Amino acid sequence: MKQLFWIGLVVIVVGLISLVFPIPHNEREGFSAGGLSVGIQTKHSERVSPIISAAIILSGAGMMIAGKARN
């Protein structure tokens, strides 16, 4: 079950990255009538909750432990 160990390692890295880097997303609001289009586009960068990041890291550690225990 070496694969489970490596998947757990990747999940831990994703959890650590989610603590540091915000996730960007764009929003567009407006209307269009015929050939006329009026709107505004906004950009937001939101961080993942630290509780969710901790849960991701702990689940990755659990996968790594389970992958090592089965060998």
N, C-alpha and C positions, 0 to 999 in steps of 0.2 A: 504494500500500500504506500509506496513512495509517492505516488501521484497525489494522495491526500495531503501528505506533508508539503509538497510544493504548492498545491492550491492554497493551503493554509498560509504559507509564506506570502503568496501574492495578495491574499485577503488582508493580511496584516499591513503590507505596504500600502494598499488602497486606503485602509483605515487611518494610517499615519498621514497620508497625503490629504485626506479629507479634513484633518485637523488644521492643516496649514493653509491650503489654497481654497479660495472661495469659488463657487460654481456660478459662472456668468449665464444670464439669459436675457433675451430681448422681448419687449412687449410692444405691440403696435395697436394703437387705438385711433379710430377715425371713422369716416364715412366716405362713400363715393356716390355721385349722382351723375349718370351719363358719362361724359368724358372728364368730369372734374373729380378730383380726389383730394380730400383734406384729412390730414392725420398727423400723429406724432408718434415717434418711436423712442422708447426709453430703454436704457440698459441698467440692469441690476446685477449685483454680485452678492450672493448670499452664502454664508458659511453653513456647513452642516452642524447640527447640534452636537456638542461634545459628548452627550450621552449616547447618541447614535454612533459616533466615531468609536467610543469605548466599546460598545457592543460589537462592532465590526472587528475591532482588534482582538477582543476576547474570543469571538467565534473563530477567528483565524488561528489563535493560539490553541484552541481546543482541537481544531483540525490537525494542527502540527503534532500535538500530543497523541491524538488517535492514530495518526499515520506512523509515528515512531513506535507506538505500543503494539501494533499489529505485525511489526517485522520480527 
